[in-house]
Amino acid sequence: MIQIQHSIVDSDTPIHSSLSKVQQRIFQALLKEQKIYVYKNEQQLFFELLLREHIIQAAILLAKSKVRFTIFRFSRCNEQFWYRNELGGFQLKETVSPTDAINDIFQNSHLYAFECATAIVIVFYKAVLDVLGANTFNKLFSNLLLYDWHFDKDLGVKTRKGNDYIPGDCLYFKNPDVDPQTPQWQGENTIYLGDGLHYGHGIGIKTKEEIIAVLNKKRKRGATKSAYLLEQTTRIDFQYLSTFANVREHAELPIDRNRFVVGAIGSATFLYL
């Protein structure tokens, strides 16, 4: 068991050259948090770094796509892959593979329009697909429905209180004085990209302050309460999904023990700079 302990970290110092720059930033963020993160082994930790990196990549890819932001009433999808149901959600067609349907959102993005919660779930699915591969993804997610915060149980999405914001997390900006004529702006779900940047569907890639400024323009007349970032995180179940990773994804995390202090109590290993 590995427990990552809080420490003061020099963000300009690389953790290990075999990790990508994004993975190093994620690892640095884990080390900086007051919360202790626990992993069964190095492979499980490496899997989370890898999957978080792909969540960030998928969010940036969606931000650069031609997908439009809209409310459920006006949602659109490629009907070659999805049925649009009466609620504005997208149900996978029985003859279509989940892999092809998720990839189509990015390949034919101009055919799609949805709101921000659905966008976050799509980003999570795309990242899991890219890490686990088509065969595993198709087995786990054979009956996809994209609608608001609906998600397959194998994705394991959970929301917890706390301000331990790690790149690859979904964060939520609340707009308490929203204009009742535009309730879709009562808040914004974002993917935290690191370095102070967030991706919010319908807003784009912005800083915390810029997202709050956009939401504040969507308030009712005479509003006195500013939008703000909630102290909560929404994450997929990294440790559960790691059990489906193949040998390549289970490669060991190359921890340089000359740079880390490694201690042990019982079966637990404590890792910190």
C-alpha positions in Angstrom: 0.0 0.0 0.0 1.3 3.5 -0.9 0.2 6.6 0.9 1.1 10.0 -0.7 1.9 12.4 2.1 1.6 16.2 2.0 4.8 18.1 1.3 6.0 21.5 0.0 7.0 20.8 -3.5 9.1 22.8 -6.0 6.8 22.7 -9.0 9.7 23.3 -11.4 11.5 20.2 -10.3 10.7 17.1 -12.4 9.5 14.0 -10.5 10.9 11.5 -13.0 11.8 11.9 -16.7 9.8 8.9 -17.8 6.5 10.6 -16.7 5.0 13.1 -19.1 4.9 16.7 -18.1 1.1 16.5 -17.5 1.6 13.4 -15.3 4.3 15.1 -13.3 2.0 18.1 -12.7 -0.8 15.8 -11.5 1.7 13.9 -9.2 2.9 17.3 -7.8 -0.7 18.2 -7.1 -1.3 15.0 -5.2 1.8 15.6 -3.1 0.8 19.2 -2.3 -2.6 18.3 -0.9 -3.3 18.0 2.8 -5.4 14.9 2.1 -3.5 11.6 2.1 -4.1 9.6 -1.1 -3.9 5.8 -0.7 -3.1 3.3 -3.4 -2.6 -0.5 -3.2 0.5 -0.4 -5.3 2.6 1.8 -7.7 0.7 0.4 -10.7 -2.6 1.7 -9.3 -1.1 5.2 -8.8 0.4 5.2 -12.3 -3.0 4.3 -13.8 -4.6 7.3 -12.1 -2.0 9.6 -13.4 -2.5 8.2 -16.9 -6.3 8.4 -16.8 -6.3 11.9 -15.3 -4.0 13.0 -18.2 -6.4 11.5 -20.7 -9.3 13.3 -19.0 -7.5 16.6 -19.5 -6.7 15.7 -23.1 -10.4 14.8 -23.8 -11.6 18.0 -22.3 -9.2 20.1 -24.4 -10.3 18.1 -27.5 -14.0 18.8 -26.8 -13.2 22.4 -26.2 -11.6 22.7 -29.7 -14.5 20.8 -31.4 -17.6 22.1 -33.1 -20.0 20.7 -30.4 -22.5 23.4 -29.4 -23.9 24.2 -26.0 -27.6 24.0 -25.6 -30.4 23.0 -23.2 -31.9 19.5 -23.3 -34.9 20.7 -25.3 -32.7 21.6 -28.2 -30.0 18.9 -27.9 -28.8 17.2 -31.1 -26.8 14.1 -31.9 -25.7 11.9 -34.9 -28.7 9.7 -35.3 -26.5 7.1 -37.1 -25.2 6.2 -33.7 -27.8 7.5 -31.1 -31.5 7.8 -30.5 -32.5 11.1 -29.1 -35.0 10.4 -26.4 -38.0 12.6 -25.2 -35.8 14.1 -22.5 -33.1 15.2 -24.9 -30.7 12.5 -23.9 -28.8 10.2 -26.3 -29.4 6.4 -26.2 -26.9 4.2 -27.9 -28.4 2.2 -30.8 -28.3 -1.5 -30.4 -26.3 -2.1 -33.6 -23.6 0.4 -32.7 -20.5 -0.2 -30.7 -20.0 2.2 -27.7 -16.5 2.9 -28.9 -17.6 4.1 -32.3 -20.4 6.2 -30.8 -18.2 8.0 -28.3 -15.5 8.7 -30.9 -18.1 10.0 -33.3 -18.9 12.9 -30.9 -15.3 14.1 -31.5 -15.1 13.1 -35.1 -18.4 14.6 -36.2 -18.8 17.2 -33.5 -20.8 19.6 -35.7 -23.7 17.2 -35.4 -23.9 17.5 -31.6 -25.3 19.9 -29.1 -25.8 19.3 -25.3 -25.4 21.0 -21.9 -22.4 21.0 -19.5 -23.2 17.9 -17.3 -23.5 15.7 -20.4 -20.2 17.2 -21.7 -18.4 16.1 -18.5 -19.7 12.6 -18.6 -18.6 12.4 -22.3 -15.1 13.6 -21.4 -14.9 10.8 -18.7 -16.0 8.1 -21.2 -13.6 9.3 -23.9 -10.7 9.2 -21.4 -11.6 5.7 -20.2 -11.9 4.5 -23.8 -8.5 5.9 -24.7 -6.8 4.3 -21.7 -8.6 0.9 -21.5 -9.0 0.3 -25.3 -12.1 -0.5 -27.4 -12.6 -4.1 -26.4 -12.7 -3.4 -22.7 -14.7 -0.3 -23.1 -17.4 -2.0 -25.2 -17.7 -4.7 -22.6 -18.1 -2.3 -19.7 -20.3 0.2 -21.3 -22.6 -1.7 -23.7 -25.8 0.3 -23.0 -24.7 3.9 -23.0 -27.2 6.7 -22.2 -25.8 10.3 -22.4 -28.2 12.5 -20.4 -27.3 15.0 -17.7 -25.4 13.2 -14.8 -26.7 9.8 -15.9 -23.7 7.4 -16.1 -22.9 3.7 -16.1 -22.2 2.2 -12.7 -18.8 1.0 -14.0 -17.7 4.6 -14.4 -18.1 5.0 -10.7 -18.7 8.8 -10.6 -18.8 10.2 -7.1 -19.0 13.7 -5.6 -17.3 14.5 -2.3 -16.8 17.6 -0.2 -13.3 19.1 -0.1 -11.1 21.6 -1.9 -8.4 19.1 -2.9 -8.6 20.0 -6.6 -6.5 17.7 -8.7 -6.1 18.1 -12.5 -8.6 15.8 -14.1 -11.3 16.5 -11.5 -14.7 17.8 -12.3 -15.4 21.0 -10.3 -18.6 23.0 -10.0 -19.2 26.8 -10.1 -22.5 27.8 -8.5 -24.5 30.9 -9.5 -27.0 31.4 -6.7 -28.6 34.6 -8.1 -29.1 33.2 -11.6 -31.6 34.9 -13.9 -34.7 32.7 -13.8 -35.1 33.2 -17.5 -31.8 31.4 -18.1 -31.8 28.6 -15.5 -29.1 26.7 -17.5 -26.6 29.2 -16.1 -27.4 28.3 -12.5 -23.9 26.8 -12.4 -21.1 25.4 -14.6 -19.5 22.0 -14.5 -15.8 22.1 -15.4 -12.8 19.9 -15.8 -9.9 21.3 -13.9 -6.9 21.2 -16.4 -4.3 22.4 -13.9 -2.3 25.6 -13.9 -5.4 27.5 -12.8 -7.4 26.6 -16.0 -10.8 25.0 -16.3 -12.8 23.7 -19.3 -16.5 24.5 -19.1 -18.8 23.5 -21.9 -20.4 26.6 -23.3 -17.7 28.8 -21.7 -14.5 27.3 -23.0 -11.1 27.1 -21.3 -10.9 29.9 -18.8 -9.5 30.7 -15.4 -11.6 30.5 -12.2 -12.0 34.3 -12.2 -13.1 34.4 -15.9 -15.7 31.6 -15.3 -17.1 33.5 -12.3 -17.3 36.7 -14.4 -19.2 34.9 -17.2 -21.7 33.5 -14.7 -22.1 36.8 -13.0 -23.4 38.2 -16.3 -26.2 35.6 -16.2 -27.6 36.8 -12.8 -31.0 38.3 -12.2 -31.4 42.1 -12.0 -30.4 43.5 -8.7 -28.3 40.4 -7.8 -26.0 40.7 -4.9 -24.4 37.2 -4.6 -21.5 36.4 -6.9 -21.0 33.0 -8.5 -18.3 30.9 -6.7 -16.4 27.6 -6.8 -17.9 25.0 -4.6 -15.6 23.1 -2.3 -16.3 19.7 -3.8 -14.8 17.3 -6.4 -16.5 14.9 -8.7 -14.3 11.9 -9.8 -14.6 8.6 -11.6 -13.5 5.5 -9.7 -9.8 5.3 -10.7 -9.0 2.4 -8.5 -11.9 0.2 -9.7 -11.2 1.0 -13.4 -7.5 0.2 -12.9 -8.5 -3.5 -12.4 -9.4 -3.6 -16.1 -6.1 -2.2 -17.3 -3.8 -4.4 -19.5 -0.1 -5.0 -18.9 1.0 -1.8 -20.6 -1.1 0.3 -18.3 0.1 -1.6 -15.3 3.7 -0.6 -15.9 5.3 0.4 -12.6 5.6 4.0 -11.7 9.3 4.9 -11.8 9.7 6.5 -8.4 13.2 7.9 -7.9 13.9 7.0 -4.3 16.9 9.4 -4.3 14.4 12.2 -4.5 11.7 10.9 -2.1 11.6 10.0 1.5 10.0 6.5 1.7 8.8 5.3 5.1 6.8 2.2 6.1 4.4 1.4 8.9 3.1 -2.1 8.7 2.0 -2.7 5.1 1.7 1.0 4.3 4.4 2.9 2.4 4.5 6.7 2.9 5.8 8.6 -0.1 6.8 12.3 0.1 9.5 14.7 -1.0 
